[in-house]
Amino acid sequence: MSEANFIDYVKLYCRSGKGGAGSLHFRRAKYLPKGGPDGGDGGRGGHVILRAKSNLWTLLNLRYTKHIFAQDGGNGSDNRSFGKNGADQYIDVPCGTVAYDAETGQFLGEVTDDGQEMILLKGGRGGLGNWHFRTATNQAPRYAQPGEDRQEKQIILQLKVLADVGLVGFPNAGKSTLLSVVSAAKPAIADYPFTTMVPHLGIVSYRDSQSFCMADIPGIIEGAAEGKGLGLRFLRHIERNALLLFMVPADTDDVSKEYGILLNELSKYNPELIEKQRILVITKADMLDEGMMNEMAATLPTDAPTVFISSVSGYNIDKLKDMIWDELHREGYKKVVEISHRPIDVNIIEQPEDVDTDYDDEEQQTIYINEQDEDWDLDKYRKYGWDTQSESEDN
């Protein structure tokens, strides 16, 4: 999936339908001069309903949708006829989508199962016709109820992907490489940080036609919980994972320190993440011999199972799958992990759609070149591709 097509955040203005007005009507028929009240009730306004669809993976279908309006209910009529109920407006989203109030940040609800529905905004109730207000002392009521007013609210929808296993690590820790080896996913892989810009999901095949889902999120750096790097935007995607793989490369100066930084960032974002099952994976083990592995294993943390792997050579990949499968099928494992959703801070949450791209001419940055550095040393810029063509032409 293209990075531009991975949409996990949308902001919508939603409005439910207004209830229809009750009818003020009296029966008029031949030979019935006093037919009495027969005004019908108004119809209910349409609801705005969030509905989960298993065939959707992102919120791309809502990217250019800004307004969701449900239909108003019809008015009542004579002969105690009810007004038509307004049509409900469904918002189809992937499983695992969470809804928040855009003004207060309050959690409204979530849908996790295929076909599950949740009413975001209720339609207004229809008003009662004057037939309901007849009494022995008021046999000709000349009033009826108006319909209940509609509800309107700005809603934030966030996708938190559903996966069994989440990959956590610093940039260039080998997360995408592992996912590409154990599944058919094709994430971007390169030797520079933040190659992965959006989460990727892969289905990992296991013995006897069994499988589990693995999620790769962009790399985490120190201070991610405060917004550094890619910040909070993708940390929410590992909240639903039952198992976390902490991936640290073998060429790291201090594996325990890097592992501690990752744990600290997750605890700052959501303390519940620390309570999840986890495995410490030392990647790029093809650079180590058996003696170096034994020496390093003695210094590793003891609060999680540890395994050395190499995605390039395939070393211990099957062993890692076995460890993941055993952890996932321990007693108490749940397919969909229940999490407690905290209110979001709408002032600091990343909102790609609301970025202000306007700027004043006075704010434009001017780059000045030092006049003393006119004779630049171009040799240090060689072999980067821009001068290859000119050298071939000279030859």
N, C-alpha and C positions, 0 to 999 in steps of 0.2 A: 504494500500500500504506500502511495506517495505521502511524503511528510506533509504536503499541503492539504491532503485529504483527511488527515487525522485531526478531527475536531472533538475535543473533550470538554468544551466550555461554550455555553450559549446563554444569552440573556434575552428573555422574551417578555413582551407586555401581553398579559392574558386578561380576558374579560368574559365572564359568564353571561348567560342570557337573562333578560329581565322577565319576570313572571307576567303572564297575561292578566288583564283586568277582568273582574267579574262583571256580569251583565246586569244592568238595571232594566228589567223588562216585565211587562204584564201580559198575561195571556189575552189575546184578542181573537174571538171566534164567534161565529153566528149563534145567536141564542144563548150566549154566555156573557152577559154584560159585566159580570164581576168574576172574571176568570182567575184572578189572583196573581201573585208573583210567580214567574217561571224563568228568571234569569239564571244562566248557567255559570259555572266556574271558569276562570282563566286557566290556561295551560302553564305547566312548569317551564321555566327557562332552561336552556341547555347547560350542562355541566362542561367544565374543562377537565379532561381526564388524561392522566399520564398512563401510558400502556407500554409494557415491555415486549420487545420482539427479539427472538433469538437469532433472526437472520440479519440483524443490524449490528455493526461493530463500532461505529462512531456516531457522533451527532451531526454528520455531514448533511443529512437531509434537512436539518434546521438551520444551516449556516446562514442562509439568506432569508429566513423567516423571522420577522420582527414582531408581528402581531398575531395573536390567536384569539378569535372572536367566536363565541358560541351563539346560537340562534335564540332570539327572544320567543317566549311562549305566545300562543294566540289568545285573543280575547274570547270570553264566553259569549254565548248568544242565546236566543229565545228557545223555548221548549226545553229548558234545562240542559242545553247542549254545552259540552265542555269544549274549551279551546284546545288547539293542538299544542302538544308539548314541543318545545324547541329542540332542535337536533343537537346532540352532544358533539363536542369538538374533541377529537382524540389527538394526543401528541405521542407518536410512536418513537420510542427510544431504545437503545440497547439495554440488555439486562445489566444491572449494576449502576443505573443512573440515580443520582441523588438530587433532590429539589430543595432550594433554599429561597427564603424571602430576600429579594435584592435590596430592600431598604434597611432591614434589621439584621440580616444574616442568619435568621433563625432557621433551624432545620425543619422542613415540612414533611418529608417522607422519602421513601426510596422504593424502587421496584427491582427485584432480583430474579424472578422466575418468569419464564416465557408465558405471555398472556396475562400476567398480573396487572391489575389496574388500580389506580389510586386517584381519587377525586382531588384535584388541586383547588378548584373554585366551584362551589355549588351554585347552580342556577336558582334564580328567585322563585319562590312559590307563587302559584297562581292565586288571584283574589277570588273570594267567594261571591257568588251571585246573590241577588236580593232574595232568592227563594229560601236561603238559609236563615234569613232574619225575620221571617214571619212568626208572629206570636198571636195569642188570643186577643191581646190588646193592641197589637200593631199588625193588622192583617194586610196592609198594603205598604210595606217598607219601600221607601223611595231612595234607598242608598245601597251601594255595593262596594266591596273591597277593591282597592286598586291592587295591581300585582306587586310582589316584593321586588325591591330594587336589585340590580345586578351587582356582582362583586368584580373588582378589578385590582390587579396586583402585578408588579414586576417580579418575574421568577428567574432565578439562576439555576441552570441545569448543569451538573458536573458528572462526568463519567468516571467511575472507579472500576477499572477492568476486573473481570472475574477470572482468576487464574489460581492454580494450586500452588505454584512455586514462583517466587519473585527473586530476581537477581539484583543484588545490592553490591555496589563497589564504586571505587574512584574511577575517573575516566581512564580508558586504556587498560582496564583490569582483565579484559578477555571475556566480558559478558556476551557481547554480540557474537563473538567467535564460537563460544560454547553453544549458544542457541542455534547457530547455523549448522553446527555439527550434529546435534542430537535431534533436530527437527528439520522440516522443509522450509522454515522461515528464511528469508534473505535480507537480513538487516545490513545497513551500510557498515563496512569494516575498513578502517584506515589507521595509519600510525600517527594520528593527531587527536587531541582531546575533543570530547563532545561530538564524536562522529555520529552517535545515536542522538537524534533530536526529538524523537517521539517514541512512545512505548511500542514494543513489538511482541506479538503473541506467537507461540509455536506449540504444536501438539507433538509430544514426545512419545514415540512408540516404545512399548515394553513387552515383556514376555506374554505369551498366550493372548495376543491381540488386545492387551490392555494398553492404556495410555493415560497421560496426565498433561495438563496445560502449564506452560512456562512463560513468564512475562519478563521481558528485558526493558528496564527503564533507563533514561539517561544517567550518566555518572553523577555521583554525589561528591561534593567537596566540602571542606570544613567551612561552616557558616551557611550551609544550604537552608537550614531552618529559618535563618534571618533573611533569606532571599538571594544569597550569593549563588553564582553559577546559574543554573536553570531554576533555582529556588524551589518554591513550594509547589510549582505547577504539576510536577509528576510524582511527588512523594505520595500523593493520595492513591496512586494506582497500586501500591503494595499493601494498602490497609486491609484488603480482603484476602490476601494470600495466606494460606495456612502454614506455609513453610518459606523461610527466607534463606537464600544462599548468599553468604558474605564472601565475596570473591576478592582475594588479595594476591597480586602477582608475586612470584618467587624472588624477583629482583628488587623488592621493596627493602628499604633500609631497616625498618622496624615493623614487622608484621603485627605484633601486638598493639603498637601505637595506632596503626592505621585501622585496625579492627575496633579499637576503642573509640576512635573518632567517628566511625560509622554508627556505632551504637549510640553515641552521644547525640548525633544529629537526629537519629530516629526518635530518641526519647524526648528531645526538645519539640519535635513536630507532633508526636502522639505517643505518650508513655505506654499505651497498650501494645505498640509494636514490639517492645522489648520482651513481652510475655509470649511471643510467638515462638514456635519451634524454629531452630536455625542450625545450619551446617556451615562450618568454616572451610572454604575451598581455596587451596593454594594453587593458583594457575601458573602456566608456563613452567611446569616442572621438568620439561625436557632440557632445561638449562642446568639441572642439578643431577648429581650422581647419588647413589644410594647412601653413601656416607654423609653427604651434605643434607640429604633429607632427614636422616636420623638425628643429626645435630640440630637442625632447625625444629624438628618435631618436639624436642625437649624444651623449647622455649615458647611454644605456642600456648594460647589460652586453653583452659580445661573446662570451660563452661559450655562447650558445644563440640559435637563430633567433628573430626578434622580429616581431610582427604587431600592428597596431592594429585593433580590431574594435568594433562597436556591436551588441549583441543586439537593441536596440529598433528601430533603423533598418535592420538587416541589413547594415551596412557591413562588407565584407571577410569575411563568414561563409563564402562559397564558397572564398575564398582560404585561410582557416583549415582547411577540410576537405581541400583539396588538400595543404597542408603536413602535416597529420596522416597522410593516406594515404601520402604519400611517405616519411615517417619510419617508419611501420609496416611498409612493404614494402622497407625497406633490407635489404641482405645481413646475415644473422645474426638476423633477427627470428624469434621463436618465439611460437606461439599461446598457450602456457602458459609463463609465465616461471618458471624454476627459481630458488628462493630457498633460502638456508640458514637454517634455523629455529634460533634460539637458545633456551636454556631460559628460561622465564618466572619472574619473581619472584612466587610465589603469595601473598606477604605484602602486596604493594602493588597487585596486579592488581585492576582494578575488577570487583566481583562484585555485580551488582544484586540477585541473588537472596538474598545473604547479609547484606544491610544490616540492622543492628540498629535496630529502631524503638522499642525500649523505653527509657524514661528515667524518672528519679526526679523526685518532686515538687520536691526541693530544687534540681534542675538546671533547672527551668523558668525561662525568662527573663521578667522583669517589666519592662514598659515604663512609665516614669514620664513624666508630662507636666509640663513646667515651668509653675508657677502664674503666672509673670509673662507667659506667652504666651497667656493666655486669649483675648485679642482678636486672633484670627488674621486675617491679610490674605487673604481668600478670592478676591480679584480674580485672583491669579496662578494659581488653579486653574480659572478659567473656560474654557469652550470645550473641555472634555475629555469632555463627554457626560453627566456625572452631574447637571448643573444645567440641562440643556436643557429637560427636562420641566417643572421648576418655573417657568422663565421664561415658557414658553408658557402655563402656567396663570394666571400673574399678568397676562399680557396679555389 
